């Protein structure tokens, strides 16, 4: 008690405010069902911007699912009856082209939302890259909640805008960049995404295969593998294994990504 009393008034007020904030958060989390109260990504996923009563309403329509690597969450052309929030693991999104080739549209990780579509059918296929867990919400019942809780409606709109931004980001990658610029940009995007999710920046985790990366960047597998080897020989990256990359010279990589390397 004397330690608190000896603090300057400003520090004491800040400490008390922090204590009160933690108390309120603890009470709110304690009021939630166990799956949500103990969710590692709750504060940064779809539910993070919602009030406890809104999260509680979502849990009443939610089901959890665990998927093994290569398991399909949903397929392109199927009725878009469910939207999902990834709570652990990783997912790839792709479309099959008319000639049988595959175009990877993106990768989603813990905290990301999948299945949003303006139509009645899914416009892409979603497949687990590794052991993955998702929370599933029936679309029709979600629409009812959007009418009752405007914050949920706003949050879904924000997620749709994030999807659009990710699409624009990919268009830049597939544009006039060289193979080296594409791969380096991709690695830096993954590294930055890890930081936003509260994960360590190093190593950069690659749950996807070299083939997946190639289909995302519009390259061949051989080109992707050769570019990884080139970056390693130049001392810009190191490879712990095929799924973990460490950045040795970020400044140089950023110059390459911007087209100045």
ChimeraX attribute file (.defattr): number of C-alpha atoms within 10 A of each C-alpha:
attribute: neighborCount
match mode: 1-to-1
recipient: residues
	/A:1	5
	/A:2	6
	/A:3	6
	/A:4	12
	/A:5	9
	/A:6	10
	/A:7	12
	/A:8	9
	/A:9	11
	/A:10	8
	/A:11	12
	/A:12	14
	/A:13	12
	/A:14	11
	/A:15	14
	/A:16	12
	/A:17	12
	/A:18	11
	/A:19	12
	/A:20	12
	/A:21	12
	/A:22	12
	/A:23	12
	/A:24	11
	/A:25	13
	/A:26	12
	/A:27	12
	/A:28	14
	/A:29	15
	/A:30	14
	/A:31	14
	/A:32	16
	/A:33	13
	/A:34	10
	/A:35	12
	/A:36	19
	/A:37	14
	/A:38	12
	/A:39	12
	/A:40	14
	/A:41	19
	/A:42	19
	/A:43	13
	/A:44	15
	/A:45	20
	/A:46	21
	/A:47	19
	/A:48	14
	/A:49	16
	/A:50	17
	/A:51	13
	/A:52	19
	/A:53	13
	/A:54	17
	/A:55	19
	/A:56	16
	/A:57	14
	/A:58	18
	/A:59	18
	/A:60	11
	/A:61	15
	/A:62	17
	/A:63	13
	/A:64	15
	/A:65	14
	/A:66	15
	/A:67	17
	/A:68	14
	/A:69	14
	/A:70	15
	/A:71	16
	/A:72	15
	/A:73	22
	/A:74	20
	/A:75	18
	/A:76	16
	/A:77	12
	/A:78	13
	/A:79	13
	/A:80	21
	/A:81	17
	/A:82	19
	/A:83	21
	/A:84	23
	/A:85	22
	/A:86	24
	/A:87	23
	/A:88	21
	/A:89	21
	/A:90	24
	/A:91	29
	/A:92	25
	/A:93	23
	/A:94	21
	/A:95	17
	/A:96	13
	/A:97	9
	/A:98	7
	/A:99	6
	/A:100	8
	/A:101	10
	/A:102	15
	/A:103	18
	/A:104	23
	/A:105	18
	/A:106	20
	/A:107	23
	/A:108	19
	/A:109	22
	/A:110	22
	/A:111	22
	/A:112	23
	/A:113	23
	/A:114	24
	/A:115	23
	/A:116	20
	/A:117	13
	/A:118	10
	/A:119	9
	/A:120	11
	/A:121	16
	/A:122	21
	/A:123	20
	/A:124	21
	/A:125	21
	/A:126	26
	/A:127	22
	/A:128	25
	/A:129	24
	/A:130	18
	/A:131	15
	/A:132	22
	/A:133	21
	/A:134	25
	/A:135	21
	/A:136	23
	/A:137	21
	/A:138	15
	/A:139	17
	/A:140	13
	/A:141	15
	/A:142	19
	/A:143	13
	/A:144	10
	/A:145	18
	/A:146	16
	/A:147	11
	/A:148	13
	/A:149	16
	/A:150	12
	/A:151	16
	/A:152	23
	/A:153	15
	/A:154	13
	/A:155	17
	/A:156	16
	/A:157	13
	/A:158	13
	/A:159	17
	/A:160	17
	/A:161	12
	/A:162	14
	/A:163	17
	/A:164	12
	/A:165	12
	/A:166	15
	/A:167	14
	/A:168	12
	/A:169	14
	/A:170	18
	/A:171	12
	/A:172	13
	/A:173	21
	/A:174	16
	/A:175	11
	/A:176	11
	/A:177	16
	/A:178	15
	/A:179	20
	/A:180	21
	/A:181	21
	/A:182	26
	/A:183	25
	/A:184	25
	/A:185	22
	/A:186	19
	/A:187	19
	/A:188	18
	/A:189	13
	/A:190	17
	/A:191	21
	/A:192	15
	/A:193	15
	/A:194	19
	/A:195	12
	/A:196	12
	/A:197	17
	/A:198	10
	/A:199	13
	/A:200	13
	/A:201	18
	/A:202	13
	/A:203	17
	/A:204	23
	/A:205	17
	/A:206	17
	/A:207	19
	/A:208	17
	/A:209	13
	/A:210	19
	/A:211	16
	/A:212	22
	/A:213	21
	/A:214	20
	/A:215	20
	/A:216	23
	/A:217	23
	/A:218	18
	/A:219	18
	/A:220	16
	/A:221	16
	/A:222	12
	/A:223	15
	/A:224	22
	/A:225	14
	/A:226	14
	/A:227	18
	/A:228	20
	/A:229	15
	/A:230	14
	/A:231	18
	/A:232	17
	/A:233	11
	/A:234	11
	/A:235	12
	/A:236	18
	/A:237	20
	/A:238	18
	/A:239	15
	/A:240	11
	/A:241	8
	/A:242	12
	/A:243	14
	/A:244	14
	/A:245	20
	/A:246	19
	/A:247	22
	/A:248	15
	/A:249	12
	/A:250	14
	/A:251	12
	/A:252	14
	/A:253	24
	/A:254	16
	/A:255	14
	/A:256	19
	/A:257	22
	/A:258	13
	/A:259	15
	/A:260	10
	/A:261	12
